Each structure stands twice: as structure tokens, then as C-alpha cells.
Amino acid sequence: MNDTHVDVAEPDQRAASPAELSGLTGGAPLASDTWLDRYSGALMNTFGRPQRVLVRGEGCYVWDADGRRYLDMLGGLAVNALGHAHPLLVSAVTSQLATLGHVSNFFASPPQIALAERLLELLGVSDGKGAAGRVFFTNSGTEANEAAFKIARKTGRTKIVATDGGFHGRTMGALALTGKPSIREPFEPLPAGVVHVPFGDAEALRTAVDDETAAVVLEPVQGEAGVVPAPAGYLAAAREIATRHGALLIIDEVQTGIGRTGAWFAHAADGIVPDVVTVAKGLGGGIPIGACIAVGDTAELLGPGSHGTTFGGNPVAAVAGLAVLHAIERDDVLGNVRTVGRHLEDGVHALGHPLVSGVRGRGLLLGIGLNRAVAPQVAAAALDAGVIVNPVNTETVRLAPPLILTVAQADEFLAALPKILDAAGEDG
């Protein structure tokens, strides 16, 4: 018998900060340009050269590698609902990760179950005793829409009606739903059967939807098209049309959901009950999570073996979602969204700047329309002025700040805006 003993080293339990792991400590701080050069050598060029390298955030502000502070009026593209480093979110995620980080979909965890129940309650399909719906958790909005696509296919029909200008994600199924030919066409052939009609045109929907239609897919506000809200009565008409033909109504709330428009779900203002609702972005407050929520009999269409995910419903992501929902409710964040959103909209109008054609949107998802195609110049001038905004198209600047943005911070943006617009106008 071999009695050879092998010593096994004890694991090193010393803590390491994110800064240490990223190489931000232990020497002279690296400037943004150095980081950007390293970025170009290591990452695929899918986004172009980043505008800045950000190293930390607090509330509605972020700091870059050169130490400069910015007012974040984009919120990580409507993701950072509670801003940056929110104490409740940090505490919840840290505690969960120290308890149970990941278990795979062979097992369940209390945060996963509790978050699903809470979403059904907020959607209005649960009375606390039982749920007339079911939730499938994902890691992103595009994955939530992929799940919705598969639910539609499980009806036995293959035709789906979506809208021009709609954006539903970059994976192949979600891309097929997306009404932007410039990003869709390079990857064709995509999953077949999707028909696109003009957004907001109820008559076009009536013409396109028939008894062979599996689903109608709509956004309450088209964010990527320039922050374009659905006209009054449009979602209600879509609900009636889909029901008449036995089709599902799928509402994509990836950007508008979880308080972004001043309500838990933007479609609630239209008094409808969709068959499927997809959410992501703000749900995790910065932790990747999405959800596909199906109502009534639609919730039974995906069964064992018909769909799956490794990370969806992860305990850490789920507890982040619970923390975000708790903070929004506890701190009346929905009321803040409505108040500050109106303040921003009124403030932009009150400037009377000749470059501004108007303001569109709801709550804290707003698009500042421009009279000239200089939105990229506006965003660049804003960044130079210490403000982060998004040129969603050439004539629209998108605002999607943290939902905790204060009136004072909105005024900080409004005070800076005239000079930003002036600078962009000169460059244009």
C-alpha cells in the first residue's frame, strides 16, 4: 500500500477589491487613453472606441479614470434604476453571494421563487394566494424576448406581427422581431414568419393580423426609434385585434418596465392585460436579469424540455431584483419618476432653445427632439460638460437617468443644457 502523503495548499482567503483585480492599484493610476488603447487590443470592435473609461459611481454620478465626475442622465441605458452603489442593492447582493451564489436550473432558491411571485403580483395576475401566470427568468431583455418568441411558436402558428422601428434585441429570434433593417439584414436569413407594420397604426394591425397569426409584439414606447410613445388607444386596439384572431399579445417592457415611466409597467395606463410581458434592464439595477412573464393559459405553453437557461433565476440576480422592487416601493420612487420627469420635460420646453423641437416620452424615459441632425454633437458636448446622454438617432437625444434622480440634479442638467446645445449647433 502506498502511504505517500501529498500536501495540499490551503486556499488563500485574502480579500481582493475590484480595483486590485482590475489593476487600478499598486502603482500610478492609468489614464483613460491608456485603458482605451488596451481596450482596443483586447475587446471585439462591436461598439467602436468607448467614450470614457469609468471606474466608480455613486447615486446619479460616475467618475472616469482621470478623476472627472459626470451626471449620469442615461443610467446605463435605463438599467441603473437605483443609481450606482445603492446601499440596499449592494447589501442584498453581497449577502446573497456570501450565502449561495449559483445552483443551476436543477434546483430552486427562495429569491427566485419570491421574485417570480412579486412580479406576478405587480402585473396584477396574482391575489397573493395563487398566480394566474408563470415567470421564466433570463439574463437579459433579448433572452426574455427569445422566450416570448418560442411561446408564440408553441401555439402551433408561425406568423408574428411586429412593428417598424421596434427593437427587441440582438439574438436571432429577437432580431427577427426588430424593425430596424440596418441591423437585421446583415444576419439574414432570420427565423421566418415575422411581418412588420407601421408603429401606432391600428388599421395596419387590423390588416396584418389574421387567424394564422401567433402573436403581436409591441413596445409601449419605442426607445431605440427615438423615444416614441404609442398613440392613445393603440395598445387597447392591439389587445382587441389579437383576441379576435386568437393571437397572443406580447408587450416588450424591457426598457419601459419596472418604474421607468412612473408605473410598474407602462402598458397599465391602457388598462390591458397582455398574454406575455418581457422585462429586464432596470429589474436588476445593474445585475444582469430579465424575465418573460406569461399570463393565464399562455403560461402553460413552455413545458419541461422546451426551453432552458443556465444562469436565469440565479439567486444573486434574483435577490437584486427583489432589492430593486423593495426600494422602489419603500421610497416612493414611482412618484419621484413622475415628478422629476415632468420637471425635466417642462424645463426643456421652458428653455425655448431654437435647436429643440420638442420633448417626447413618459416619466424618466424622454427624447429631446432636435431641429437639425446634430444629436451626436449634442452628446459629445454634453460629455465635455460632464453630463452623459445618448444620441439615440441623429435628431433625438435620449434621457434615461436613474429613477432616483432628484429635482436638484435635473436642474443641474437643465442649467448645463443651453451651452451644450449652443456648442453642438456651432459644430453642426
N, C-alpha and C positions, 0 to 999 in steps of 0.2 A: 504493500500500500504506500502510495506517495504522500508523505506528510508535508510536502513543500508548502510553505505559507507565503502568500502574496499580500504585501501591504497595499491597501487601497487608500489613497489620499482623501482626507476629509474635504468635503466641498468648501470652497471659500464663501463664507456668508457675508462678507463685507458689502455694504450697500454702495451702489454707484448711481450718481444722479444722471438724468438725461443729458445734462451739459457735458459731463465727463464722457459718457458713451459716444456723444457726437463729436468729441474733440474740441469742445468750447473752452476747456480749462487746461491748465498745465503749461501755459505759455502765453505769449502775446495774443490777444484776440484777433481772429482773422477778419479782414474787411469783407464787405459784401461782394466786391468784384472777385476776390479770391474764391469765395464759396461758389459764385456763379460760374467761374471757369471750371471748377471741379464738377459742378452740376452738368455742364455741357459734355464733360468727358465720361460721365457715369450713367446718365439717365437718357432714355429714348426722347427724341425731339418731338413729342406729341403736343406740347404746349408752347413751343418756342422758348426763348430765353425768359426766365421769370423776371418780374419787375423788381423784386427785392428779395432778400433772404430774411425771414422773420425768425426771431429767437425766443420771444416771450410775449405774453399777453396778460392783461388784467381788465376785467369788465369789458368796456367797449373800446379799449385801446390795445394796440400791439406795438412792439419795438423791433427794429431791424438790427442786423449785425453791426451796424455803425452807430447804434445807440439812439437812432431817431424814432420819435413817437408818432403814431398815426391814429386818427379817429377811424374806427372800422365801421364804415357805412354799408358793408357788404356781408359781414357775418359769415365768411367762408362760404359764400353763395347760399345764403339762407339756412345755414347749418347751425351756427353757434347761437342757439336760441337764448341761452343764459349768458352769453358773452364768453369771455376767456377766464379760465381758472376759477369758476364759480365754486365757492366753498362746499355747497351741498353736493354737487356733482363730483368734485374731487374726493370728498369723504366717502361717498357711496361706492364709487369705482375702486378706490384704494382698499376699502374694507372687503368688498366682494372678491377682488383679486387675491387678497390675503387669505380668503376662506375657500373659494372654489372658482377656478378660472375658466375651465372648459371641460365638457363632459361628452361631447358628440351627441348626435341625434338618437342614439340608442337609449338615452336616459333623459329625464326631465329635471328641471330645477325649479325651486319656488319662485325666483324672479321671473322666469319665462312664463309660468302659469299666471302669476299675478299681473304681469304686463298685458298679456292677452285679454284677461278679464277686464282690465281697466280700459283698454282700447274699445272693447265691445260696449262697455258702459258709456263711454264718451260718445260713441257713434249712435247711441240710443237704441241699441238692439239687445240690451240686457237689463233685466229688472233687479239684478243682484241675486236672484235665485236660480237663474238659468239664462243661457245665451242663445238667441236666435241667429247665431253666426259662429264663425271659426276664423282663426288667425294663422297665417303661415309667415314665420319670421325669415328675413333675408338680411343681407349685409348692406344693401344699397337700394336706391329707387329703381334703377334699371332691372335689378333682380326681382323686385316686387312686381314690376310690370311684366317680366317674363312669366312669373307665376300666374298673373292675370290672363296672359295670352294663352297659357296652357289650360286654364279653367275654361276659357272660351272654346278651345278646341274640343274639350271634353263634352260639350253639348251635342257633338255629332255634326255640327255645322262648321264651315271653314271661312265664311266671309266675315270680315270685320270692317266696320266703317270708322275711320278716324278723320282728323281734320288737317287742313293745310296750316302750316306754322306751328303745329303741335310738336312738343318734344317729350319723348318718353324714355330716352336712354340710348346707350351705345352698343349694347349687345344685340345679336342678330334679330331676335324677335321684337325687342323694344325698338330697334332701329327701323324695322318694317312698319311699325306704327307711327313713327316720327314723320311729320310732314315737312321736312326740310331736304329737298332733293340734293343739295350740295354735300351733305354728309351721308346721305343714304346711297346715292348712285355708285360711289366707288366700291361698294361692297355687295352689289347685286350679283347674282340673284339672291334675294332675301326670302324668308318664308312667304309663301304666296297667299293671295286672298284678301289683301288689305286694299280698301278703296278710300281715297282721301277726298273730302268735300270742304268748301269754304267754312271757316270757323264763324260761328254766330248766325249762320243762315239756316233757320229751322226748315224752310222749304227744301233746301238742298238735302237735308237729312231725310225728310219725308220721301224724297225721290229715290235716295240711295238705299234706304233700309227696306228690306223685303223679308219674306218668310224663310229665306235661306240665310239670313244674317245671324251670326252667332253673337255678336256684341257691337255696341257703340262705345268708343273710347274718347273721353273728353277731359280737358282741364278746366276748372272754374276760372282760372286766369292763366293765359299763355305767357309764361315768364320769358322764355327764350325768343318769343316772337316780338318782344318789346313791351312786356307787361300790359297785355290786352285782356281786360275782363270780359267774360261772357255777357252779352246783352241781357237785359231783364227779360225773364220768361224763357230764355233759351234752354236752360237745364231742365226746366219743367216740361218743355216741349219734347226734349230728348227722352225724358222718362216716359212720357205718354207714347211716343213713337216706338220706342224699344219694347214696351209692354204689349202694344198692339200686335207686334210681329213675333212675340215670344223670344226676343233677343235680350241679352244682358246689357245693363248699363254699367260701364266701368268708369269710375271717376278717379283720375290721377291727381292726388293731392300731395305728391312728393314735395313740391315746393310750397304749396298753399296751406297744407295741413299743420296741425299742432300749434295753432295760435298765430300763425303768420299774418292772417288777415283780420285778427281781432276776435275770432271764434275758433273753436277747436277744429272745425272743418269748414272750409269756405262754402261748400255746397249746401250747408244747413240754412243759409239765407234764402234758398229757393224752396225750402220745405219738401225736399225729395228724399227718398230712400234708395240709394244705388244698390246694385247687386254685388258690386265689388268696389272697394276703395283701397288705393295704394298710398302709403306714406313712407317717408324716410327723412332725409336731411335733418330737420330740427328735432326729430324724435329722440336722438341720442345726444344732442347738444355738442357734437364733435366726435362722439364714439360711433363707429360705423354700425348702423342698424336700419332696417327697413321692414315693412310689414305689408302683406296682402291680406285684406280683411274681406271675407265673403259673408253674405247675409242670406238667411233662410236656406232654401234647398240648394242654392248655389254653393254653399259651404260643404256640401257632400260630394261635389264633382271630383275633387282630388282625393284619392284614397291611397292606401299603402302601396308603395312602389311606383306611384305615378309622378312623384316629384321628390326632391330632397335637397339637402344642404348640409355642409359640414359645420359651418360657423353660425348659421342662422339660429337665433334664440340663445346664443351664448350667454351664460349667467352675467358676465361683466357688461355686455351690451344691454341686456335686459334690465339690469339694475340701473344703468344710466338712463334708460327710458323712463323707468319709474321715478327717478330723481327729477328729471326734467318735468314730467307731468305734475309731480308734487309741488315743485317750486312755482310753476305757472299758476296752479290753483291757490297755493298758500299766499302768494304775493300779489294776487290780482293782476297778473301780467297781461291777461286779455284786455282788461280795462286800460292798462298802460299803452298797449299797442294801438287801441282805438284813439286815445287821447293824443299820443305823440305822433301817430300817423296823420291825424287831422292837422296838427300843428305844423308838421313838415309841409303838407300839401298847401295849406293856407300861406305858409311862409314863402314858399317858392313862388306862388301866384303874386304875393304882395311885393316881391322884388320888382316886378314889371320889367324884367330884363328883355331886351329885344331878341336875344337868341333863343329864349324859351317860348315854345308854342303851347305848352300845357303840361298837366300832370295827370297820369293815369294810375290806376291800381286800387288796392284796398289795404287798410292797416299799414303795416310796415313792409309791404311789397309795392314799391312805387316806381314808375318810369317817368323821368323828366324828358318830355319831348322837345326836340330842338328844331329850329327853322332851317338849319343847314346840317350837312353830313359831317359834323365835327365831333361826334361823341368820343372817338379815341383820343382826340386832342384834349377834350374836357377831362377825361380820366387821367391823362398824363399830367395835366396842370394841377389836378386835384392831388395827385400823389406828391408832386413837388411842394404842394401847400400843406401836406401832412394829413390828407384825407383819402380813404380808399373807397372808390366807387367802381361801377362796371359799365363799360360801353357795350350793352347787350346787342345793339346794332349801330349802324353809323349815325342814326338820328335819335337815339334814345340812351339815356344814362339810367341804369338800374340802381335802386337803393333797396337793400335787404339787410338792414343792420340787426344786431342783437335785439331781441324783444324787450330787453331791459333798458334800452336807450332812454335817457331822461330828456325832459324838455330843454334843460340847460345844454346838453350835448347836441340836441337838434339845433339849438340856437347857435352853437359853435360852428356847425356845418353851414347854416344859413348865412352867418356873418362872413364866412370864407367864400361862399359861392359866387358873389358878383365878380370878384377879382379872378376867380378860376375861369368863369365864363368869358371874361374880357380877354384873358390870356389865350384861351382857346380860339376865340374869334379872330384875334390877331394872327395866330398861327395858321388858321384856316383860310 
